[in-house]
């Protein structure tokens, strides 16, 4: 996926200004940056959830707007935080929706197999008949990921998947993201607020600041004391733990 | 999809009540007379009792399914044709037909009321989508307020042009005036319910939110508008023939959802059957309690519906009751899976 000169304007202010980058295939890329830097807006634009005011998003040789929505949903999945969680659906019913782009309302034998595998992969088999509103935040998040797995797309975009999760569940979520990439070969892009999760679990980091890309590179390239201090306007120290650069801010 | 026990029980109940409904009335008609070929009694059944039964069933089924669709699409359990603006818009439509085309036939009134109901519902939903209320209670409150404004306009126009008398038959639901030849438009409910069943999964996905729908390649606005139009058309066909019957669209889907969840494919048939059973039971009670006079259906549905609605509010607001019921639902689901 190749993004060039992407722009979004709200009123007179451009919240995303002339952003260009390429998403590395088969890798985990984290988007970081202060609030209002435009990372979620970019994620929503490259996944066709919101319209853009300029630029191109080239996905597999075709602009994302040229894709039929149904076809695109077999290649690219996006998970945001704005889902209706009061709906009384069971885990299995939710995961079944992941097959909708392929089979519509008629679930085939193959779909059933894929759905069961996705549920098992997320270790939800025991609670597959429980309603979503009875699950903990971490379990519910896993159910949504299981749906995305059933959707069987090459690209998975996640908007703050660790939001509202405690340390245990957030860490688990990041491990799942890593496994999706390493074991299933998915290309993953996620918006994250926790820098150290980004540093520890991703391959590339795309740092936003004021609607522009401040730095884009491997974790080691981006996670330096100077870069982070500049992007966040806070004093940083970067330590090396287990061979990964981890940051401390104060 | 396999038919569950609840569906079976509701179906039996519906059939029993239907037979009962045919033979309750001012004139005693017994099943034996009809079978013996007593033409006078047969006529009563065909001209009055059967149409009444069918109108009741269509009303119960239609209003419940319309409520179910609206609740899902608006992501709010308290939105229904009565708490949205659908019923009041349909009534305004009928009045406009009476004003502008005084000689209009039933068809003319139906078309006016269809257009008004669909437009009113769209405006309401467009409004609540624009505002994006955080509080679940705000949405139905706004709906009730907008509905009252429309009702106010309707009443003012009716008063000004001396139409109050004529209008009252569409304001209050009444099955006693239903006879052959004057109610058949209500059958429109049936194909609409079938369409709703076919698109059940679309409605479910749209009910999960706009981002969620787009991710699965569904055109959110098209499905939303289609679903709302179906709900509005169902409501209008009922209002034109029977009048407005309150609470149905609100209570029936909620009760079924408590026990069976929100997957429309799994709940639509039960919701429709339960709606039919509920209205039939209320109608029979209304006919028996004060014989030979009839209690208006609105009164019976209102009394029983209010009590059920209060229970529903307590349920929705009390977490412990919810947990208990969910536990039971889950167990029964697991059991049915084991059996399968």
Interface residues (C-beta under 8 A of the other chain):
Chain A: X47 X48 X49 X68 X69 X70 X71 X72 X73 X74 X77 X78 X79 X80 X82 X83 X84 X86 X87 X88 X89 X90 X93 X97 X98 X100 X101 X104 X105 X129 X130 X131 X134 X151
Chain B: X75 X77 X198 X200 X201 X202 X204 X205 X207 X208 X209 X210 X211 X212 X214 X215 X216 X217 X218 X219 X257 X261 X262 X263 X265 X323 X326 X329 X330 X333 X334 X337
